[in-house]
Amino acid sequence: IRKRKIKRNNEVPEREKIVMKKLIMMMFDGCPYCAKARKWVSELKKENPAYVPVLVEEVDENLHPEYAGARKLNYYYVPTFYLCDAEGEPAQKLFEGAPQKDDIRKVLEAAVTG
């Protein structure tokens, strides 16, 4: 008879935890570059399952102008992608401006590799 160790606290072993990374995409409705970036994020997640757990939160700067100011985000062009810290706050700017698909791939890759 084999004895199995029972976990009493329902903790997931460290090696089995999936850390979901979060990106903030500063954008605004009607921006053609933002629309392309959104499309490429979707395409790249279909092409590479490793990107699926990456959460991309879009923040429309016209609807939420206080968001960037309160966090002292330094950007001029949209879309701008920020990698978030453990609290979900923008911590590192990864890309700003008119993207190509490969730029978005690099953003997602940076989020996956941390």
N, C-alpha and C positions, 0 to 999 in steps of 0.2 A: 504494500500500500504506500502510495506516494503522498506526502503531506505538502499542501500548498499554503503559501503564506497569504494570509488575508489582510488586505489593507483596510484599516479601520477609519481612516480619515478621508477616504475617497480622493486622495491626491493622485495626480497624473505624474508618473515618473518623468524626471527632467528630460530624458532622451526622447520622450514621446510628445512633449509639448510642442505645439505649433505656435510660433510667434507671428501674429499678423502685423505687418508693417502698414503704416498709414501715410498717405501722401495728401497734401493739400494742393489743389490746383486753383490758383487765383485766375479768374476769367470774368467775362461778361457776356450776356446774351447778345447774339448778333455778331460776335467776333469770329471771322472765318478761320483763323488759326486755332482758336479754341475748339471749334467744331471738328477740325481735322485731328487735333490732339485727342479729343474724346473718341473719335472713330478709331484711331490707331491704338488707343488703350484697349478698346474692346477687341479689335483684331488680334493684338499681341497676346491677350489673355486666352484667346481661342487657339493660337498657335503654340503657346508655351504654358502648360498647366502650372508651372512654378510661379507664374505671375497672378494666378487666380486669387490667392489669399490676400493680395495687396489691395487695400481699401483706398480708393481715390475719392476724396471728398472735394467737390467743386464748391468754391465760394465765389459768388457773383459780386464783384466789387461795387457794382451800381446798387445792388439791393442791400449790401452789408458793408458800407464804407468804413464803419467803425472797426471791422475785423482787423484789417491791416494796420490801422493806426494804433489800436490797443496793443498789438503784438510787435509794433515797431518793425514791420516787414519792409525791407528795402528792395523795391522792384519798380520798374517803369513800364515794361511791356507785359502783355498777357498773350498766351498763358505763361504762368510762372509756377513751377512745381517746387514744393518744399517737402523734405523728409521730416516726419514728426518724431518727437522724442517719446519716451514711455508714457507720458501723460497725455499724448495726442496733440501737443502743441508744435507748431512749425519750428524746426531747429536748424535745418541746413537747406540752403537753396541749391537745387540740383539743375534747374534749367529755366531760362527766361527768353521769351521772344518767339519768332516764327519757327516752329519745329519741322523737322523731317521725321519720317517714321523711325529712323535709326536713333534719333535723339530721344524719342519716347521709349524705345527699347532700353536705352542706357539708363533712363530714369527708373523704369521698372526693375532693371537689373540691380541698380544701386539699392532699391528698396528691399529686394530679396536677399542680397548679400550683406546688407546692413552696413 
